Amino acid sequence: MKRRYLWVFITLVLFSLTNCGTLTNLPTSFIATTISSTTAEMTTSPPTTLVTTGIPTTSSEITTIINTTETLVTTLPSETSAFLTTTLSTTTLPVTTQIDPTTTLTEPTTTTIELTTTETNSFLSIAEILATQPSGTFLVQGTIYYVIATLDRPSYYLYDGSATILVIDSQSVAVGDSVQFEATFDYNEPAPQLMNVSNFTASAAPQTMPSYESMILADLATHAKTNINFYGNTLTITGTLLQPMPGMFRLVSGENSVIINNKSFVSGNPLLPLVNQTVTINVVVHFYDDMMSVWHVLYQSLYSAPE
């Protein structure tokens, strides 16, 4: 039965080629329907007794069938042929480079070159010294405005127009001398100071003397000892002069007081006749006494007669 259907299909194809010219003149739906129907019937038909009637048996007939089949394939519509020969394009994926996890990445090293310029005879101002508290030796200059001419640690105060500072030095000097020298900085008792003086010589800089400014004794007595720029200040203060014990003098105003340091008097004491009187005097702020919680000042000169 299957072979009979196949023969019928081939006969129809030959008929179409003979009467219609080529297979391309047939409707596409007709060809598809015919092929589908024939295939379905060949698949679903139950097995029957083999029938050989009407099946071509000669070689010429078989050759005709083969040629007809080739014609059928070669005369398919161009769209179908193009579809069968179309090749999908190949997409190339990007290549991924893998880093060995055991590899140590090293950051580039940045080298900074510092340029240092050294100036000859470059003086540090006293204000700079107090602000930066430098290490090592440096050059400084100024005018001497107070001398402590004692055998025990002789010293003097220096002023350069920017600030004041104590200098521990045994040079023979006088108030008003303009000097220059090399020294080192130290912040120890009794006050911020310059030490290890060397290459001491007179300075060509003009004489610069500090002025005395009036201050209420209470403001001086309560001033913060941590103010490094306060040491060496020149002040004019008023109070009652007391002598609590031999060789010790206090200037008192109410509950506030300051001690007039005994290094103020090298030969004689001009304040001795003024004890228990109110006086106005010039002083230099010397240091803060932690044990007695009081400021020490150096007496400079009698500013006015007692009242």
Summary of the structure (lengths in Angstrom):
residues: 307
radius of gyration: 59.9
end to end distance: 155.4
largest distance: 167.0
contacts: 711
relative contact order: 0.08
helix: 26%
strand: 29%
